[in-house]
């Protein structure tokens, strides 16, 4: 029997007793009301107010509750639910997080997108290697056994946001960030750590803050090999860890590993959504000047550290399915000298530096500036700045432009110019990408036309053959009728001849008996 590929026919075989035992083992609190699904309830039809969790995510993919902020940010960014993610995809997510923490860095969603991309796996979603980076995973098991029928419901309050069930046909358009956008030291370090994806022992997960399932309050987990303390990174990079001993050591005062790493997990508070933090954290290693560095200096904000969220909204490409239908905010746009009402999904003002996908852009909502700026004008002139800003700035601040002093207006103008400059390369890249897609589509279209013409020709040939076969069948029917008529006549003649012969024989027998009696 082949593997089940239809998510709508995925039913759980777990009993309530098995669910309770599993949740007790993995620290999932009863306050979230873990519930065994009915035998006819598929995973895409949870009870209202509940979400689905796969047992294999915990048993094989190293997922732990409380969920880490990184895992939650990732699911919120890709707008996908736990019940839609293949265990292998979830394993790559947790492997990336474990590896980052073993290297001493906070996991970065920006760096994750450099190595992995969201992809379809039947009716499920997974995370597979990108084309630009393939070195992170050295090996991985190919089979997981039966896992699609072991899931259960928990209250949606277990996560800090409304989990979205991603449409199976949603656009998977998320280009990889370039190396210039990443921390060089972080990228170099993680490239040098190809390792095997596998279930890790609880000792390691607790040590790195992924798990808090640890009963010894005054002691911390320790990995030992040959009598020496082994680092978490060495354990992850080792394919054979059969000689590693899992021990514990007294906790350094104020450095309890479970307490210290609690800030990495959602334990009721502290979560910052992707909408506000964009899901990115970067190390405090200095980088060469970039457009984001210039923007940060213009805003007079401090440079980011490993715990400070960085505004990288111009690096997120949101597909059409990522716009929530029920949260439509109308905006005022200046369009060719008139005002129109536009819903969320229409191009945002330039100063917000959003790179939302332009596929859903209303052609009538395209912004065309009607300013009086000439090629020989300079931004040192306050009047030029005022005129340009009156067209580039959001409607809410246009009235205040005339009241700005020259320095403020100049800084706003420079900021706007930086935002425009930041958007141009990405716009050109997208244009080239769309052109390539259009060319590929045109080739496919021509190929389909050729195939369609060939199919029409074959259909016409089949029609001719069918007509010939029908004619041949009619001829055979006529020949059969004639042959049957001839056969019937021959049979009747033979029957009459046989009857006459029998009468003649009877006469001869009578004559023979009379002659013999006389």
N, C-alpha and C positions, 0 to 999 in steps of 0.2 A: 504493500500500500504506500503511495507516495506521500510526501510531506504535505501537511495542511497549509494551504496558501491563502485561504479565505478567512480574513479576520472576523467577518460576521458569523462564521461557523465555528469560532473558537469558544468552547465552553469549559468551565472549570469542573474538575472532579473532586475538589477538596471538600471535606466535611467541616462543620463549625468547630469540632474538636481539634482537627488538624490545623485549622487557622489559628485558634487560640494558642496551641502549642508552638507554632511557628513564630507568632508575634512575641510570645514570652521569651523564646530563645534569642530573638533579634532585637529585643528592647522596644518594641512598638507598643505604646501605652494604650490601655483599654479605653481611655477617654476619646480616642478616635474611632471607637466602635468597629473594630475589624469584623467583617461579615463574610461568610461563605456565600458565593452567588448561587442562585437557583440553578437547577440542572439545565434549564432552557434559556438562561441569560447569557448572551454573548458578551465579550469583553468591551465591545463598543456601545453597549447599552447598560451603563451602570445605574444604580439607584440614584435618584435625584439628590444632589448634595454630597455624592461620593465620587471617588476616583478609583482606578484599578492599579494594583501593584502586582508584579510578577515575583514569584518566589525565587526564580532563577537569577533575577537581578541581585538578590542578596547572597544567594548560595554560590554563584559563579562570577558575577560581574563586580564584586567588592562594594556594592551599594550598601550604605548603612544609614540608619535613622539615629539621631536627627540628621537630615540631609544637609550637605555642605552648601554654603552660599554659591560656590562655583557651579555645582550641579543644577541648582535652582535657577541661577542666572542663565545657564545654557539652555534649559528647557523653555524658559520664558522668552529668550531671544529667538530660538527656532520655532516657537509656538507649537510645541509637540508635547504629548502627554506621556507619562510613564508607560501606560498600557500600549503605546504605539511603537516603543523603542525596542528593537531586537537586542537580546542579551549581549551579543557580540559588540554591537554599537555602544551599549552602556558600559561594557568592559573597557573599551578604548577610552571612553570619557574618564572613568575612574583611574585607569592606568596613567593617563596624562596627568591627572591631579596628584596621584601618589608620586609620580616621577618629579613633578615640579617641586613638591614639598620636600622630597628627599634631597633635591639640589639646593634648597634654602630659599626658593622663590614662591611667591603667591601665584597660583595658577591664573593664567591670563586667557580670557576668551579670544582676544585678538591673536595671540600666539596659537591657540587651539585651532583657529580657522586657517592658520598657515599649514597645519599638518593634516587636518581632517575636514571633511565636508559631509553635509547631510545628503543621504541617498535613499532610494527606495529598495526594499527587500520584500518582494511580494506585496502584501497589503501593509507591511510594517515599514518602519524607517530605521536606518542604521547610520553609523558614521564610518566612512571609509577613507583611506589615504587619498590625499590630493595628488595631483600630477607634479606639483613643484617640490613636495617633500614626501619621501617614502621610507625614510630611514628610522623612524621612531619605533616601529613594531618589528622585531626580528622574526617572530613566529607566533602562531596562535592555533588552538585546536580547531578542527574542521567540523566536529559534531558535538552537539550539546545534549543529545537524548531528548526525551519528552519534556517540553517546558511550556507549550502553548495552552495546556489544560491545567496549569497550576497557578492560579491567580485568585485574588480576593479583593473585596471592597474595603476602603477606609474613608473616613470623613475627609472632605476636601479642606477642612481646617488644618490638616497636617502640613499644608504648605501655605505661604504667606500671600499668594496671589491666585486669581482665578485661572485654573489650568485650562488651556485650550486644546480641543481635539482637532488636530490638523487635518485638513481635507486631503484625501489620498492623491488628488490630482493637483495639489498646490504647486506653485512654481518653486523650483529648487535653484535659485539664482543667487549665489553668495560668493563672489570672487575672492580669491585668497589675498590677504594683505601683502604688500611688498616688504622686502627686507628692511628698507629704509624706515618703515613705520614701527619696527620692533626693536627691542632691547638687544643690542649686539651680543653682549656677554651672556644673556639668558638664552638666546637662540643658539649660540655656539656651544654652550654647556649642554643643552638638551639634545642637540644633534650628536653629541659624543656619547649618548647613552641609549643605544638601541637595546631593547630588552623584550623578553617574552611575556605576552599577555596571559595571565593565569590567575586563579584565585589566590589571594595572599592570606597568610595567617593573621589572626586577630591581633597578635603581638605587634606586627608591623603597622597595621591600620591604626591601632591605638597610639603607637609611637609617633605617627605622622599626623594625628588629629582627625583622621577620616572616621574613626569609630570612637565611641565613649563606653563601649561594653568592657568594663574593667572593674573587678570587684575589690582589688587591693588599694584602698584609699591612700595609704601612706607609702606606697611603693610604685615605681615606674617600670614598664617593660624594658628588657634588655636583650639584644641578640648577641650570642656568643659563638665563636668558631675557634677551635683549637686553643681554648682557654683565654682568648682575647675578645674584646668587645668588637662587634661587627657593625659597620654603619648601615643604615637603611638603604642607601644608594648601592652599596656593594651587594646587599641581599637581592635587590631588584634586578641588578645586572647579571647575577649568577643564575645559570640554568639549573645547576645541581645544588640544592640547599639541604640535602638529606643529612649533612653533618652539622647543621646549625642547631644550637641548643637555645630554647626559649626560657629565659630566666627573668628575674626582677631584682631591682636594687632600691635601697631607701630613697625616698623623694627628697630632693633639695628643698629646703624651706622656701615656700612661695613659688615653686617651680613645678608643681604637680602637673603632669602632662595632660591629663583630662581637663583640668580647670583652665590651664594655659591655652589650650587649643579650642576652647568652647567658642571663642570669637569667630572661628571658621565655620561653625554650624548654626543652623537656624533652630534655636531653642525657645521660640516664642517671641523674639524681638531681634532688632538689629539688622533686619534684611533691607537692602537697598535695591529697588527694582531696576531692571534694565532701562526703563524709560527715564530714570534719573541718573543712574551711574553708568549706563551703557554697557555694564558688565565687564569693564576693562580695568585691570590694575597693572601698573608698570613699576619696575624697579627704580630705585633712586640713582642708578648708574647714569652719569651724564651722557647725552647724545649730541651729535652735531646739530646745528641750527636747522629747524624744519619749520613748515608753515604753522604747525601746532604750537611750537615753541614761541614763534613770533606772536601768535594770537594770545598765548598765555601772558606774555610780557605786556602786551597792549592792555589786557584786562587787569594788570597789576595784581595777579594772583600768584601765589608761590608755586614752584615747580613740584610735580607730583612725587610722591614716595610710593613704596610698595603697598601702602594701605589707603592711598588717596585715589578716588575715582577721577579719571581723566576724560574730558569731553572729546569723544572721537565720533560724534554723530555723523561726520562726513565719511566715515569708513563703513557705515552700515547700509547695506542695500536691502530695502524692505520690499518683498514681493507683494502682489495684490492681496494674497490671502492673509497678510499680516495686518491689514487694516480692519479693525473691528467694526462690524456693521452697526452695532447698537451704540457706538460712541462717535457720532458724526458731528464734528465741530465746524460751523460755517465761518468763513473768513472773507474779508473785503479785499478785492483785488482790483488794481487799476488796469484796464484792458483797452488799449488803443483809444485812450482819452475818455473812457466811460467806466462806471462801476458795475460789477456783476457780483452775484453771490456764488461762492464756490464751497463745496463740501470738502471734508478731509480727503486727501488724495490728490487735490489740485496743487500745483507747484507752490511751495512755501516761499516767504520773502527771502531775499538773498542773504540778509544779515544773519539769519538763523543758521546759515550754512548747512542746511539739510540736503542730503543726497537721496531723498526718497525716489524710488523707481519711477521714471517718467512714462512708463507704459500706460498708466491710467490717466494721463494728463488730458484735460479737456482742451481740444484745439482752440476753442473760443476763449479759453482762459489764459492764453499765453501772454505773458507780460511784455509789452513793447514800450520802452521809455520814450517820452516825448520831450526830453530835456533840450536846453539851449547850449550845452557844452560843445565847444569846437575843438579841433585837433590842436590848436596852438594855445589853448587855455591852460592854466596851471592851478593846482590845488592850493597854492599859497593864497590865492584870491578867495576871500570868505564868500563872496557872491557865487562863485563857481561851486564851492563846496555846498552851499545852501541849496543851489539848484539841483546838483547831482543827488544829494541826500534826500531831497524832497521826492525823488523818483525811486531811489533804492531802499530807503528806510521803510519799516512797516507803517501802516496807516496810523497806528496808535501814537507814534512819536513825531509825525510830520508837523503837527501844530507847534511842537516845542522846538523845532529846528531854528526858527527865526530868533528864538530867545537865547540860543547857545552862544558862548563866547568863542573867539577864533580858535583857541587851543583845543577846546572840547570838540568843536566841529571838525578840525583837522584830524584829531585822533579817531573820531568816528569814520571819517572818510578813508583814512589809512586802513582801519579795521575792515571796512566794507571792501576795499580793494584787495586786502589779504584773503578775505572770504571768496571773492570772485576768482582770484588767482588759484586758490585751493580747489575750486570746483572745476576749473577748466581742464586740467589733466585727466581727472576722472570722467568728465563729460566726453573728452576725446576718446578715451579708452572705451567707454560705453558705446560711442558712435561706431568705432571700429568693430567692436564686438557685434553690435546689431547688424552692421554691414556684412560681416562674415556669416552671421546667422541667416541674413537675407539671401546671400549668395548660395549658401548651402541649401536653403529652402527652395531657391529657384532651380538649382540642379535637381533636387528631389522632385520638384514639380514637373520639370521636363522629363525626368525619368518616369514619373507616374503617367504623364501624358503618353509617352511612348509605350509603356506597358498597357495602358488603357486601349490604345489603338490596336496593339497586338491582340489583346483580349477580345476586342470587338471583331477583329478579323477571324479569330478562332471561333467565336460564337457564330459568325456568319457561315463559316465552314461547317460547323456542327449542324446549323439549320439546313444547309444543302444536303448534308449526309442524311439528316433525319427525313427530308423529303424523299430522297432516293430510297431509303429503307422502307418508308411507307408505301411507295410505288411497288417496290419489290414484294412487300407483304401482300398487297392487293393482287399482284400477278400470281403469287403462290396460292392465294385463296381461290382465284379463278381456276387455275390448273388443278387444284385439289377437288373443286366441285366437278370439273369435267371428268377427272379420273374416277371419282366416286360414282358418277352416273354410269360410266362405261363398266365399272366393276359390278354395279347393281344389275345392269342389263345382262352381263356375262353370267352372273350368278343365277338370274331367273331362267336364262336359256339352259344352263347346266341342270337346273332343277327340273325343267320340263323334259329334257332328254332323259334324265334319270327316272322320271315317272313313266315315260314311254317304255324304257328298257325293262322296268319292273313289270309293266303290264304284258309285254311280249314274253318275258320269262315265265309269267304266270300261265299264259296260254300254252306255252311249250310244255310246262310241267303237267298241265291237265291232259294234253294230248298224249304225253308219255305214259301217264297213269292209265288212260283208256286203252292204249295199245297194249300195255302190259296185262291188263285185266282181260282183254279179249283173247 
